[in-house]
Amino acid sequence: MAERKKIRLSLQEVQPGMAVAEPICLEGEKTAFLAEGALLTERILELLRLRGQEAVVVYVPAANDANFAMQTLFRETYQSLLGTLEGVFQQLRYGGVVEKEQLNVLAEETMVVVHQPDIFSLLSMSGQGRESFLHHSLNVGLLCGLLALWQNYDETMVRDAVTAGLLHDMGKSRVPEHILEKHDVLLAHEQHVMHCHPFHSYQLLLGVSVPDRVCRAALHHHERLDGSGYPEGLKGDDISPLAQLVAIADVYDAMVSPRPYREAHSPLEALEELLQGMFERFNPAICMKMADRLKDLLLGATVVLDDGREGVIRQFPHSLSPRPLIELPAGMYLDLDREPDLGLVAIHGLQGTWGSRGGVESGNC
């Protein structure tokens, strides 16, 4: 086992998946204890925040651990990018003017991160699982850059993909905060307001002279190949390739991150949504590349089955299946593809613990 040390971190620094190094008492209507070694999930961290906890003692790898150093650098860079992006959105929310040069700098800094090795893994560990639509915008920008690289797009197209992902939700700066932060399913008139945000994004981007395909990707990132999307109900090739790419990154990150009205889905649930929606709603080539990379990332993750057994993901039987082959204790194996009534309750690894939630691509995204 890798050497570990104890360190006291503020709740802002703690990441889901870190292990408690000293017991924590959660006092309330019912007193509960987190034992040493317990994994901190996003739900537990939110509970600690609500109860006024400012810091916790956690285990981290020794300072000379290369992976830990890379994760730390990524978190610092991620927070810096998030601050820059927040400044852009705040300017827009309060009627300010965003200069093209600001967006160029943001895109260039994000491009540097996209070109680093293992960013998909680092994003899963450090960047995802947050509720803020600013986190979502940054995540989608990074994912769009990765998807563009995996599709072998040229450097200009990769840059435009990053820019489109970062700015696809700019129009939400024109949506009232009480709708953005509502902890329930939106009413019909609220849903109408939310469905207008792609138009607002498009108009705001026209004002800063970004490439036309970036503007149209922001306008059409909720369109679907079968015409079931919004705001224009476009079909097939009427939706630009860049908009199709942003749509996949947008849906994936929206699912694996919590929302005010639901908790986060697991990566496998997000993968299942993409695979089920291929051809009808989502670009199949991009979905398959996303699925291949995500499956590689999940190999070796520990899972909990809904019958209480634990195991390790060893492989995925075929490319169109999100249901893996699980290695159980004592060298036994279980193919979930052949056990349709058996599901996963949780996945440990990457970014803490994911629970199985049900329901996809709905609500206030």
RARAWO-V535614 format. One line per field, one symbol per residue. ss: DSSP state (H for helix, E for strand, - for the rest). psi: psi as a letter, one per 30 degrees, with the letter a starting at -180 (. if undefined). burial: b if it has 24 or more other ideal C-beta (glycine too) atoms within 12 Angstrom, else e. A space follows every 10 residues. Layout:
BEGIN
ss=???
psi=???
burial=???
END
This chain:
BEGIN
ss=---EEEEEEE --------EE ---EEE---- -EEE----E- -HHHHHHHHH ----EEEEEE E----HHHHH HHHHHHHHHH HHHHHHHHHH HHH------H HHHHHHHHHH HHHH----HH HHHHHHH--- --HHHHHHHH HHHHHHHHHH ----HHHHHH HHHHHHH--H HHHH--HHHH -------HHH HHHHH-HHHH HHHHHH---- -HHHHHHHHH ---------- -----HHH-- HHHHHHHHHH HHHHHH--E- -E----HHHH HHHHHHHE-- -E-HHHHHHH HHHHHHHH-- -EEEE----E EEEEEE---- ---EEEEEHH H-EEEHHH-- ---EEEEE-- --EEE----- -----
psi=kkkllkkkkl fffkkkflkk fkkkkjkbek klkjlkfkkj leeeeeeeef ggkfllklkl llfgkeeeee eeeeeeeeee eeeeeeeeee eeegglkkke eeeeeeeeee eeeefllgee eeeeefflgl fkfeeeeeee eeeeeeeeef ghlleeeeee eeeeeegfge fffgkkefee gkhlkkleee eeeeffeeee eeeeeefghl kefeefeeeg fglkeggfal ffhllbffkl eeeeeeeeee eeeeegkllf gllklleeee eeeeeffkee eljeeeeeee eeeeeeefkf kklklfgfll akkelkelfg kgjlkkkllg glkkjffgif fklkelkkld ibkklkelkl hlbg.
burial=eeeeeebebe beebbbbbbb beebebeeee eeebeeebbb bbbbbeebee eebeebbbbb eeeeeeebee bbebbebbbe bbebbeebbe ebbeeeebee ebbbebbbbb bebbeeebbb bbbbbbbbbb bbbbbbbbbb bbbbbbbbbb bebeeebbbb bbbbbbbbbb bbbbbeeebb eeeeebeeee eebbbbbbbb bbebbeebeb bebbbbbbbb bbbbbeeebb beebeeeebb bbbbbbbbbb bbbbbbbbbe ebbbbbbbbb bbbbbebbee bbbeebbbbb bbbbbbbbbe bbbbbeeebe bbbbebeeee ebbbbbbbee eeebebeeee ebbbbbbbbb bbbbbbbeeb bebbb
END
